[in-house]
Amino acid sequence: MTHQESHSEIRAEVTKLCAKFPGAYWRQLDAVRGYPTEFVVALTEAGYLSVLIPEEYGGSGLGLSAAAAILETIHETGGNGGACHAQMYTMGTVLRHGSEAQKQYYLPKIATGELRLQAFGVTEPTSGTDTTALRTTARREGDEYVVNGQKVWTSRAEHSDLMLLLARTTPRDQVTKKTEGLSTFLIDMQSAKGHGLTLRPIRSMMNHNSCEVFFDNMRIPADTLVGEEGRGFRYILDGMNAERLLIAAECIGDAKWFIGKATEYAKSRVVFGRPIGQNQGIQFPIANAYAKMCAARLMVQDGLARFERGEPCGEQANMAKMLASDASWAAAEMAVQTHGGFGFAEEYDIERKFRETRLYQVAPISTNLILSYLAEHVLGLPRSY
Ligand SMILES: Cc1cc2nc3c(=O)[nH]c(=O)nc-3n(C[C@H](O)[C@H](O)[C@H](O)COP(=O)(O)OP(=O)(O)OC[C@H]3O[C@@H](n4cnc5c(N)ncnc54)[C@H](O)[C@@H]3O)c2cc1C
């Protein structure tokens, strides 16, 4: 591939680290729905999970494109950043909106891995994508908040020390705009477990360690509030461009992995006395997937460049997420077809990665909602909801 990639040193080092965690490692975890603790520890110790934390708080203070290069490489080498990527973007909420005391206390510990900030509690069973309709409440009582409600699909909750939680602090009928009255909290999950916090794992299509989370009169100190009470929805929105761009980078990595595997297999698999890759019926879908990946990558790079220059990039971040997840899904489909029956055999990892990359059409935001954003906010079409 002729394309000049950014952060080539980081990519080379992350590739070396990932080589210690080959397909067999991910396959065995997938079978038991296990968490890749050793991988996450290795990434943390090498400093890759703290690249976005400023140097004064113990990180390396690099830009978003460095984080994107790390996640892309993990996926390009057959791994999955879903086990730990949330730390990169949820940490931004604490960094941008947390008090100095919160930053001084939490960020250095997150940087060293002493505290894992992997859980992000936004989605609820009844409100779905309509985030402002969420029902979890946090009611102020003296020096505490009392939290009641439920989250769903909270990934990595069992493997995290902290959770960034979005809850309603002012009832919806008492605010002028539905986006007001929501607040963000940084919760110490370890001490809350058994004291109003209960987790229930959700067995799902792929190994993502997601949970249902129940809050039953969970009492948390008032100083766990991040930023101002009532402005939490804005804070969450604030971090979404980074989240979209990082997920898009993972999708580009997946697409590259599928294309690499399919190309290799098409060259070596001989049927009817010649490599299957000699048939244009096999070549063209691979070439097509490659073109789609390259086009999506340009959008990801554009989004990252705008983000790092501090320019508005909602349009580009959303398009990058959509086009990259479309490219990875198209590549996944192509790779299964190229591998024929072996595409379904676990030991080839194709079926695992196929299941894993399917997620990104739906989470963290579904394709329809991106199209809706583009239609209404970029093209000025009438609002549909
Ligand atoms: C494995 C996994 C991990 C996740 N991890 C987390 C996590 O860590 N933290 C967290 O907070 N959430 C997490 N989520 C939740 C995820 O963000 C949501 O599933 C996603 O945003 C979609 O919301 P929903 O499932 O409620 O779908 P719904 O909102 O119920 O939507 C269902 C379908 O209807 C479509 N739809 C809805 N409204 C419209 C409309 N107006 N126009 C057109 N189409 C529409 C949607 O696009 C979607 O296809 C995770 C989900 C999964 C599956």
The ligand as a Gaussian input file, in Angstrom:
#p B3LYP/6-31G(d) Opt

LIG

0 1
 C      -22.045000      -4.159000      22.204000
 C      -22.560000      -2.796000      22.556000
 C      -21.801000      -1.987000      23.375000
 C      -22.304000      -0.747000      23.779000
 N      -21.592000      -0.002000      24.690000
 C      -22.175000       1.103000      25.231000
 C      -21.549000       1.795000      26.318000
 O      -20.452000       1.437000      26.771000
 N      -22.200000       2.843000      26.861000
 C      -23.413000       3.288000      26.414000
 O      -23.940000       4.263000      26.956000
 N      -24.017000       2.661000      25.368000
 C      -23.439000       1.583000      24.784000
 N      -24.069000       0.916000      23.758000
 C      -25.370000       1.374000      23.302000
 C      -25.341000       1.957000      21.902000
 O      -24.770000       3.230000      21.938000
 C      -26.788000       1.946000      21.398000
 O      -27.168000       0.581000      21.210000
 C      -26.940000       2.717000      20.135000
 O      -26.712000       4.085000      20.352000
 C      -28.344000       2.537000      19.556000
 O      -29.316000       2.766000      20.551000
 P      -30.454000       1.685000      20.826000
 O      -29.837000       0.348000      20.889000
 O      -31.253000       2.109000      21.979000
 O      -31.333000       1.724000      19.526000
 P      -32.713000       2.571000      19.246000
 O      -32.460000       3.981000      19.633000
 O      -33.789000       1.816000      19.956000
 O      -32.812000       2.422000      17.724000
 C      -33.154000       1.187000      17.077000
 C      -33.020000       1.379000      15.574000
 O      -33.925000       2.408000      15.152000
 C      -33.212000       3.425000      14.456000
 N      -33.826000       4.731000      14.774000
 C      -34.168000       5.233000      15.990000
 N      -34.695000       6.461000      15.857000
 C      -34.665000       6.755000      14.542000
 C      -35.040000       7.894000      13.756000
 N      -35.561000       8.989000      14.324000
 N      -34.867000       7.842000      12.428000
 C      -34.348000       6.734000      11.823000
 N      -33.970000       5.638000      12.508000
 C      -34.118000       5.647000      13.849000
 C      -31.789000       3.348000      14.958000
 O      -30.888000       3.844000      13.997000
 C      -31.614000       1.848000      15.178000
 O      -31.239000       1.246000      13.968000
 C      -23.553000      -0.296000      23.289000
 C      -24.291000      -1.108000      22.418000
 C      -23.822000      -2.355000      22.060000
 C      -24.670000      -3.217000      21.176000

